[in-house]
């Protein structure tokens, strides 16, 4: 309960997570029927980059600022792929960013800004202060419902959504470290039983590769028809003392999501490099057979 995402808003891990989220919502918007967005660990929804927390760490300077101002990274790779350009444009269009990047929207606000009138969002946040900020942020938006409760437990009540299609984002703070993966596995197992056709996106930190491998092995036998993995490493994955990279796994990934993410990952890697060339990975842990 001590974690505050405000200290890390807009960092390189957010760039990966939120560009993947943007691609997922674009895929959901491609069909005319409504969809539901469910966030199990929503946070407060929006972060001031010149505030006490983000201003103290400045992690966004090695994250989203590198994409907005490529000269900061020393990389000159030409124009950004359309998905990244559209994602950045959506962030800069946020009220308060008229004169440059001042606010960084978290997953709930990015999702809500991309949703249509007929879509809905269920946002879960256990921390009282964060939940209060979330309610204030969305108090005029009838599409959005805030729940101050454990997000894993809330899935039992929220699934399946009335829209019958949509996305669950699981993005915990990993205060429990390796034990968090077991909580995620339990939640996903129950969720897939209740809503086997849902799309589930899980963000995870990479410090030691060995900490992540058991989770990936579990995913290969979780019952989802497709599981796509996207990762970005800015340091070698051999130290438990820092965030070396992060990843997203998408269960029941939408059709051609891998094609949508390939060029964005390729483009962001040199822009987000820190002292060594950043490495990226995009592959299938489970790939649906043609037969």
Secondary structure as UniProt FT lines:
FT   HELIX           5..8
FT   TURN            9..10
FT   HELIX           12..29
FT   STRAND          36..39
FT   TURN            43..44
FT   STRAND          46..48
FT   TURN            49..50
FT   HELIX           52..57
FT   HELIX           59..62
FT   HELIX           64..68
FT   HELIX           70..72
FT   TURN            73..74
FT   HELIX           82..92
FT   TURN            95..96
FT   TURN            98..99
FT   STRAND          103..105
FT   HELIX           107..114
FT   TURN            117..118
FT   STRAND          120..124
FT   HELIX           128..137
FT   TURN            138..140
FT   TURN            142..143
FT   STRAND          144..147
FT   HELIX           151..158
FT   TURN            162..163
FT   STRAND          166..170
FT   TURN            175..177
FT   HELIX           178..194
FT   TURN            196..197
FT   STRAND          199..206
FT   HELIX           209..219
FT   TURN            220..221
FT   STRAND          227..233
FT   TURN            240..241
FT   STRAND          245..251
FT   TURN            255..256
FT   HELIX           257..271
FT   STRAND          279..286
//
